């Protein structure tokens, strides 16, 4: 087998090392898991690991000669190579790496191949974010380690901490009734209402409405094609899910169609006071319009929840639509994603309680008689 053990005398003591040749170049590896080999047994374990890697075809000398953690430089190089990510995802990954992963691995130096379950559990415990925030940081590291495995830098993907360890609380959908939703939209200045009615009726993301072009409306088929979006304020030629969606124009939106396209612009929704290219809307501008209108109505619901969440919830709970029909309208890939909109509301539960009490009272009266 390749490799041999040697000893270097230093003063009254010394240390052991593994002599390893690659071609004619000799490497003397003297550290095992970051510790100097003071005894021969440790050097034997080091040699066994090196021979195992060689036998399995995954040997990399860098794994054994680095004296400091290689995790930080790997993460820095990995994020530079992620040019295919959307601007929003790239921003989130950079935040995870710069503010959480790099600082932690600088304080807890380990080699890339030593990032195992116990290390990941300790990392998770120290991430100073809420449950979903912790999950985002760990997901970023999971993607990076997946790349490391494919590149042959690690032999296998380590198991990550179970989701119960993240402390993620189940989300309760925040929504308003359709009546309250309509009241808020009507408080928005009428010249800005079309984009909000479109979002109400078509169950889409605000970022998709901002990126909708005139050419995306097919007059013959009376339908819209959703194929681009805005990510971190940048126009991208794909939706968040990287899927193209074709949706019919809602009949109740037709009354607003004639009020659009009053300026020369590729964008479907525009406003005269915009300073952006093509007089398009910006997400922050929509949020500001929504918040002001909601405040007038005594509501504090966020725009996304007040539009998409509220429309989906109303479809199931007020309009009698089924979960399957909602899934078809929203183009969700998984049925589980739309089940959250089918939660029975508090008042509906109260009505059911009232019916039960009424039935029980009638039964008791019957028995008395």
C-alpha positions in Angstrom: 0.0 0.0 0.0 1.1 3.6 -0.6 2.6 5.7 2.1 4.9 5.1 5.1 5.4 6.5 8.6 8.4 8.5 9.7 9.6 10.3 12.8 11.2 13.7 13.1 13.1 14.4 16.3 12.7 18.0 17.6 14.7 18.7 20.8 13.9 16.2 23.5 10.8 15.1 21.7 9.4 15.0 18.1 6.5 14.0 16.1 5.4 11.4 13.5 4.4 12.0 9.9 3.1 10.2 6.9 5.5 10.2 3.9 3.4 10.3 0.7 4.6 10.6 -2.9 2.6 12.1 -5.8 4.8 11.5 -8.8 8.3 12.4 -7.6 7.1 15.0 -5.1 7.2 13.9 -1.4 4.7 15.2 1.1 5.2 14.9 4.8 1.8 15.0 6.5 2.1 15.4 10.3 -1.4 16.5 11.4 -4.5 14.3 11.9 -7.8 16.1 12.4 -5.9 19.3 13.1 -3.6 17.8 15.8 0.1 17.0 15.5 0.9 13.3 15.5 2.7 13.0 18.8 2.3 9.2 18.9 2.7 6.5 16.3 -0.9 5.2 16.7 -2.2 8.6 15.6 0.1 8.5 12.5 -1.2 5.0 11.7 -4.8 6.3 11.8 -3.8 9.2 9.5 -2.1 6.8 7.1 -5.2 4.5 7.1 -7.5 7.4 6.1 -5.1 8.5 3.3 -4.9 5.0 2.0 -8.7 4.6 2.2 -9.2 7.8 0.1 -6.7 6.6 -2.4 -8.4 3.2 -2.7 -11.8 4.9 -3.1 -10.5 7.2 -5.8 -11.3 10.4 -3.8 -7.8 11.3 -2.6 -6.9 15.0 -2.5 -3.6 16.0 -0.8 -5.1 19.4 0.0 -7.4 17.6 2.5 -4.3 16.6 4.5 -1.8 19.4 4.1 -4.0 22.4 5.0 -3.1 23.5 8.4 -6.1 25.7 8.8 -9.8 25.3 8.1 -10.6 25.2 4.3 -14.3 25.8 4.9 -14.1 29.6 4.7 -12.1 29.9 1.5 -14.3 27.2 -0.1 -17.5 29.2 0.8 -16.0 32.4 -0.6 -15.1 30.7 -3.9 -18.3 28.8 -4.1 -20.6 31.9 -3.8 -18.5 33.7 -6.5 -19.3 30.8 -8.9 -23.1 31.0 -8.4 -23.8 33.2 -11.3 -27.0 31.3 -12.3 -28.9 32.3 -9.1 -31.7 34.9 -9.1 -30.6 38.3 -7.6 -32.9 37.7 -4.5 -31.5 34.2 -3.9 -27.9 35.3 -4.4 -28.5 38.2 -1.9 -29.9 35.7 0.7 -27.0 33.3 0.2 -24.4 36.1 0.6 -26.1 37.2 3.8 -26.0 33.7 5.1 -22.3 33.2 4.2 -21.0 36.7 5.3 -23.1 37.1 8.5 -23.5 33.6 9.8 -21.4 30.8 8.2 -18.0 32.5 7.8 -18.0 34.1 11.3 -18.9 30.7 12.8 -16.3 28.6 10.9 -13.6 31.2 11.8 -14.5 30.7 15.5 -14.8 26.9 15.0 -12.1 25.9 12.5 -12.7 22.5 11.0 -11.8 20.9 7.7 -14.4 20.6 5.0 -14.5 16.8 5.3 -15.0 17.2 9.1 -18.3 19.1 8.7 -20.5 16.3 9.9 -23.8 15.9 11.8 -22.4 17.0 15.2 -20.7 20.1 13.7 -23.9 21.0 11.9 -26.0 20.7 15.1 -23.6 23.0 16.9 -23.8 25.5 14.0 -27.6 25.4 14.0 -27.7 26.1 17.8 -25.5 29.2 17.4 -27.2 30.8 14.4 -28.8 34.0 15.8 -32.0 33.9 13.7 -35.6 32.7 14.0 -36.6 29.2 12.9 -37.1 30.1 9.2 -34.0 32.2 9.2 -31.9 29.3 10.6 -33.4 27.0 7.9 -32.3 29.5 5.2 -28.7 29.6 6.5 -28.5 25.8 6.7 -30.1 25.4 3.2 -27.3 27.6 1.8 -24.7 25.4 3.4 -26.5 22.3 2.1 -26.2 23.7 -1.4 -22.6 24.5 -1.0 -21.7 21.0 0.4 -23.7 19.4 -2.5 -21.3 21.3 -4.8 -18.3 20.1 -2.8 -19.5 16.5 -3.1 -19.9 16.7 -6.9 -16.4 18.4 -7.1 -14.9 15.5 -5.1 -13.9 17.7 -2.2 -15.9 15.6 0.2 -16.9 11.9 -0.1 -20.5 12.3 0.8 -23.2 14.7 2.0 -23.4 14.7 5.8 -26.9 14.3 7.3 -28.3 17.7 8.4 -30.2 18.3 11.7 -33.8 17.2 11.7 -36.4 20.0 11.1 -37.8 19.7 14.6 -34.5 21.2 15.8 -35.1 24.5 13.9 -37.9 25.6 16.2 -40.1 26.6 13.2 -43.6 27.5 14.2 -46.5 26.6 11.8 -47.6 29.6 9.9 -51.1 30.9 10.3 -52.2 32.5 7.1 -52.9 36.2 7.6 -55.9 37.3 5.4 -58.9 39.6 5.3 -62.4 38.9 4.0 -63.1 39.7 0.4 -65.3 42.6 1.6 -62.4 44.2 3.5 -60.0 43.5 0.7 -62.2 45.3 -1.8 -62.6 48.2 0.6 -58.8 48.6 0.9 -58.4 48.5 -2.9 -61.1 51.2 -3.4 -59.2 53.5 -1.0 -56.2 53.4 -3.4 -56.2 56.4 -5.9 -58.2 55.2 -8.9 -55.3 55.7 -11.4 -53.3 53.1 -9.5 -56.1 50.6 -8.8 -55.8 48.4 -12.0 -52.7 46.6 -10.9 -54.2 45.8 -7.5 -57.5 44.5 -9.1 -55.3 42.3 -11.4 -53.5 40.9 -8.4 -56.8 40.3 -6.5 -58.4 38.4 -9.4 -55.5 36.4 -10.8 -53.8 35.0 -7.6 -50.3 36.0 -8.7 -47.2 37.5 -7.0 -46.7 41.3 -7.1 -43.2 40.8 -8.7 -44.9 39.1 -11.6 -47.4 41.9 -12.1 -44.5 44.4 -12.2 -42.8 42.4 -15.0 -46.0 41.8 -17.1 -45.5 43.1 -20.6 -48.2 44.2 -23.1 -47.2 41.4 -25.3 -48.0 38.9 -22.5 -51.7 39.5 -23.0 -53.2 37.4 -25.8 -56.3 39.1 -27.0 -57.4 36.2 -29.1 -57.3 33.8 -26.2 -58.1 36.5 -23.6 -55.2 35.2 -21.5 -52.0 36.3 -19.8 -48.7 34.5 -20.0 -46.5 34.8 -16.9 -42.9 34.3 -17.8 -40.8 36.9 -16.1 -40.5 38.5 -12.7 -38.5 41.0 -10.6 -35.9 39.6 -8.1 -34.2 42.0 -5.7 -35.5 44.9 -7.9 -33.9 43.4 -11.0 -36.0 42.1 -14.0 -35.3 38.4 -14.6 -36.5 36.4 -17.5 -38.2 33.7 -15.4 -40.7 33.4 -12.6 -39.7 32.4 -9.0 -40.5 28.8 -9.7 -38.8 28.9 -13.2 -42.1 27.8 -14.7 -44.3 29.6 -17.4 -47.9 30.1 -16.4 -50.8 30.8 -18.7 -53.9 32.2 -17.0 -57.3 33.4 -18.4 -58.2 37.1 -17.9 -60.8 37.3 -15.1 -64.1 38.7 -16.4 -64.3 41.2 -13.6 -60.9 42.7 -14.6 -62.2 43.5 -18.1 -63.6 46.9 -17.0 -60.1 48.1 -16.3 -58.5 47.1 -19.6 -59.5 50.2 -21.4 -57.9 52.4 -18.7 -54.5 50.9 -19.5 -51.8 51.3 -22.1 -52.1 55.1 -22.2 -48.3 55.5 -22.6 -45.7 54.1 -24.9 -44.1 51.4 -22.8 -43.5 47.6 -23.1 -45.0 47.2 -19.6 -48.6 46.3 -19.0 -49.0 48.4 -15.9 -47.6 51.9 -15.9 -48.1 55.2 -14.1 -47.3 58.8 -15.3 -45.3 59.8 -12.2 -42.9 56.9 -12.5 -39.2 57.8 -13.1 -38.3 54.2 -14.0 -37.8 52.9 -17.5 -41.1 52.4 -19.4 -42.9 54.3 -16.6 -43.2 50.9 -14.8 -44.2 50.4 -11.1 -41.8 49.5 -8.4 -42.6 47.1 -5.6 -41.9 49.6 -2.8 -44.3 52.1 -4.5 -47.1 49.4 -4.5 -46.5 48.6 -0.8 -46.7 52.3 0.1 -50.0 52.7 -1.8 -51.4 49.6 -0.1 -50.3 50.5 3.4 -51.9 54.0 3.2 -55.2 52.5 1.9 -55.2 49.8 4.5 -54.6 52.3 7.3 -57.6 54.3 6.1 -59.7 51.1 6.5 -58.3 50.4 10.0 -56.3 47.4 8.7 -52.6 46.6 9.1 -52.3 43.5 6.8 -49.3 43.3 4.5 -49.9 43.7 0.8 -49.0 40.1 -0.2 -51.3 38.7 2.5 -54.0 41.3 1.7 -54.0 40.3 -2.0 -52.8 36.8 -2.8 -53.4 35.1 0.6 -56.8 36.9 1.0 -58.0 36.0 -2.5 -57.0 32.4 -2.1 -58.6 32.1 1.3 -61.8 33.8 0.2 -62.0 31.5 -2.8 -62.2 28.4 -0.6 -63.9 29.8 2.5 -66.3 32.4 1.1 -66.9 31.5 -2.5 -67.2 27.7 -2.0 -64.2 26.8 -4.3 -62.4 23.5 -3.7 -58.8 23.1 -2.9 -58.2 21.3 -6.2 -59.8 24.2 -8.1 -57.6 26.6 -6.3 -54.5 24.6 -7.1 -55.5 24.7 -10.8 -56.0 28.5 -10.6 -52.7 29.2 -8.8 -50.6 26.6 -10.6 -49.1 25.3 -7.4 -47.1 22.2 -8.1 -48.0 20.6 -4.8 -51.5 20.2 -3.3 -50.0 20.8 0.2 -49.1 24.3 -0.8 -52.8 25.3 -1.2 -54.1 23.4 1.8 -53.1 26.2 4.1 -55.8 28.4 2.5 -58.5 25.9 3.4 -58.2 26.4 7.2 -61.6 26.9 8.7 -61.9 30.5 10.1 -62.7 31.3 13.7 -66.2 32.6 12.9 -67.0 29.5 10.9 -66.0 27.4 13.9 -68.2 29.6 16.2 -71.2 29.0 13.9 -70.6 25.2 14.1 -70.4 25.4 17.9 -73.7 27.3 17.8 -75.3 24.6 15.7 -74.1 21.9 18.1 -75.5 23.8 21.1 -78.8 24.3 19.4 -79.1 20.6 18.5 -78.2 19.6 22.1 -80.8 22.1 23.5 -83.5 20.7 21.2 -82.6 17.1 22.3 -82.8 18.1 26.0 -86.2 19.7 25.5 -87.5 16.6 23.8 -86.3 14.4 26.7 -88.0 16.7 29.2 -91.3 16.5 27.4 
